[in-house]
Amino acid sequence: MSIAQNRFCINRKIAPNLSIESFFRLVKKCGLNKVELRNDMPSGKVTDELTTAQLNALANEYDIEIVTINALQYFNLPERRSVLLQEAEEMLKLAQAIHCHGVILCPNCSTSDKRSAEQKEQDTLDALLLLAPLFKKYQVTGLVEPLGFGISSLRSHLLTQSIIHKSAAPYKMVLDTFHYYLSDIAQAEFDAHIDVNTIGLVHLSGVEEARLKSTLTDEDRIMLSDKDKLNSKQQVANLERLGYQGIYAFEPFSSQLNTWSEADIEREIRQSIAYLQS
């Protein structure tokens, strides 16, 4: 399968021990120029200790395009709405300042969430309607990411697509191959009803654990290989067949990434891209 090099992106989760400058340099060394930044790195800040001016200078130096900030958490919990608005405004203001195109929104994912399916759907729509003026103000795209865990308040990609359409706001959806696998959606149903124009980003990772699907966690997420139980390569091939022409971002999560050297990271990125292209 032939995917243009400029459609690949690297999520900073792959490099938890690298400074932003080292991360940018490594991405450029791999022949890539797109990254996702995060607010859950060791520093707890999207830009670590850098000012926006310093980060922009580094992005210019290494020719880096910042695709998203990941993430606004628990966005569809009604009791967090006042906090959510404040967090969203701060993140969107930062996104605008660092020329970042999108901010990812993650749903509540908790065993303590006792809302009905109908209430979760309505709360998700209400949250998107509430946040839409802020995204418009800062000219940043909101990317809604359904999480496939059984305890997630938003698991289905088709439901997410429906809610986005109901919001009548220019949100996009993140399709994560790990969460798609966990969501148990029937391939025929997905293919028949998905509008690939709603997909703003695809997250890629691989799982080699042979355990039951329901027991898998972020800890199992590594890079891609022919041992991948998620069939991420096949998911990508299907998305390409359906007409998706957007970005693929590698987003492994396992704690084993803490032990990877820069050489390890580079090797894994190159091998994963080569595997997808083969």
N, C-alpha and C positions, 0 to 999 in steps of 0.2 A: 504494500500500500504506500502510496506516495503522498506525504504530508509536508508542505513547505516548512522549512526550518523556522521561519518567522512566526509560525503558529504555535510554537512550543514556549512554555513559560515555566519558571521555577518558583515554587512556593518556599518562602524562607524557612518553613518547618524542617526542610531537609538539612539545614545548616545551623542547628541551635547554638553551636559554639563559635560561629564566625561573626566578626564585626560586619556591619553593613557594607563597609568598603571592601572587605575580603570577599563577601558574598557577591557583590556586584562584579568584582574582578573575576571571580570563578565563573559566573554566568557568561561573561564576555569571552572567557577562555574557551568555553564550550561552544562558542559560535552563536550564542543566543542573546536576546536583548530585552526580554520581558520577565518581570518578577511580580510576585505577590508579597506584600509586607503583612505583618501580623501584630496584634496587640497582646499576644500571650507568650512572647519570647522572654528569656530570663530577665531582661531589663523591665519588663512590664509596660514598655512604651513602644509605639510603632516605629519611632525614629531613634530608639535608644537614647543616648545623651546628645545627639546631634540637633542643631537648630534646623528649621526648614531650609534656610539658606545653605547650610553645610550639606544637607542631604541633596538638594537640587544641584549643587556644584558637583557632587560625586556622580549623580545620575547623568549629568552632562558629560563628565569626564569619561565615563564608561559606556556612554550611549545607551542608557537603561531606561526602559519605559515601565512605569509602575501601573500595573493593570488593576489591582485591587488592594484594599485594606481588609483584612479578615480578623475580627468580625464583630458585628453588633449581636450580642447574645440575647437569648430569651425574648426576642422582639415581639412575640405574640402572647405575652403574659399581661393581662389587663392591669394587674396591680403594680406593674413596673412602668406604666405609661409616662408618668412625670419624669422618672429617672431616664427612661428611654429617650425622651425628647432631648434632654440635656446631653446624654451620651452621643446621640445621633448628631446633634449640632456640632459638638466638639470634633467628632470624627470627620464629618463632612467638611468642616472648615479646614482641617488638616489635609484632607484629600485634595481639596481645591488648591491649597498652598503648595503641595508637592506634585501637582499635575497628575494626580491619580484618577483613573477613569471610573472606578466603581468601589462600592462598599458592600460587603457580604452580610446578609442577615440570616442568622441561625435561629431556629425555633426552640422553644422549651423542650427539654428532654429529661424527664424526671419521673421516678416511680410515684412521687407524691402528687402528680398531676391527675386529678380525678374528674376533670371536665369531660363532658360527652363529646363525641366526634363532631356533632353539629356545633357545639359551643366553640370547640377548637378552630373549626373552619371559620366561624363568624369572627372570632377574636383575631385570627390571622388577617382576614379582610379588613377589619377595623383598624388594625395596626398599620397596614399598608396605606390605607386612606389617610391616617393621621400623619404618617411620615412623608407622604408624597410631596407636600409643599416645600419641605426642607430639601429633598433631593432636587426639586426643580430650582430652588433658590441657589443652590451651590453648583448646579449643572453637573451632578455626579449620578451615575446609574446605580440603582439599588438592585442587588443580585440576591434573590431568595433561594436558599439552599435547603431542600427537604433532606431530612436525616432518616435513614432507613431503620434505625434501632426500633425494637418493639415498643419502647417507652416514649418514642418521639411523638410530639404533638402535630407534626407535619411530615408524613412518611412518603406520600405518593407524589410522583412527578406530574401525573395527569391532573391531580387535584390542585397542585401548586399552579400549574398552567391555567386552570379554570379560575382560581382566585385572582391571579394576576390579570386575567382578562376582565373579571368583574370589577377590579379596582379602576379600570380605565386609565391607569397611569403607566408610564413607560418602564416598568420593572422588567427585569429579565430573570431567568432561572439558572441556577448552577446545577448541572448534572454531575454527580460524583459517582464514579464507577463502583466504589465500595458501597455506597448507600443505595445505589440502584440495585446491586446484587442482594442486599439485605431486604429491600422493600418487597420482593417477591411479586413484582408486577409481571403479568404475562407478556411475553415478547410481542405476540400478535396484537394484543390490545394497545401496547405502547406504540408500535409501528403505525397502527391504524389511526391513532388519535393525537400523536405528538405533532406539534408545530415546531420544527427545528429553529424557526426564527425567534421563538420564545427563549431558547437556550443561549445565554450570554457567555457561558464559560463551562468547560468540562474539567473536573478534577480527576487525576489519574493516580492510582496506587495499585499495589498487588498484594495478594495474600497467599502464602504457601501452606498455611496450617490446614490440616484435613479435618478439623473439628466441625461440629454442627454449626450451621450458619448462625443460629440464634445465640451462640456463645462467643462469636467474634467481636472484638473491640478495636478501637483505634490502635492499640498496642500491636496488633497483628499486621498493620499496614506498612509494607516496605515498597521497593521499586518493582518494576515489571520483569517477568521472565516467563519461560514456557511452562513453569510450574504454577502459574497464577490461577487460583481457584475462582477469582472474580471474572475471569475471561475478559479482562479489560481490553485486550487487543481486539477481540471479537466485538465488544461493545463499540469501540472506536470505528471498526470497519462498518458496523451497522449505521452509526451516526453519519459517517461519510456517505454511505449509500442513500440515506434519507435526505442528504443535501446540506448537512452541517458544514459550515466553512469558518467556524470561529476558532478560539484559542483552546489548547490543551495544556493544563498546568499540572505538573507533577507535585503531589502532596502526600508524601509518606509521613507516618506519625510515630512509628515505633521508637521506644527509648534506645534501641540499639544505634540510632542515628547519633547519639551522644558520643559514641566511640569512633565515629567515622572521621578520618582525616580529609583534608581538601582533595587529596588524590583519590580517596575512596568515593567521595561525592561526585567528582568528575567522572570517574569510571562508571558509576551507577547511572548517571544521567546519559552518558554516551551509549551505554549498553541498552538502556530502556528505549531510547530513540531508535537505535539500530533495530531492536526487536520489533517495534511498531512499524518501521519502514520495510521490514523484510516480507 
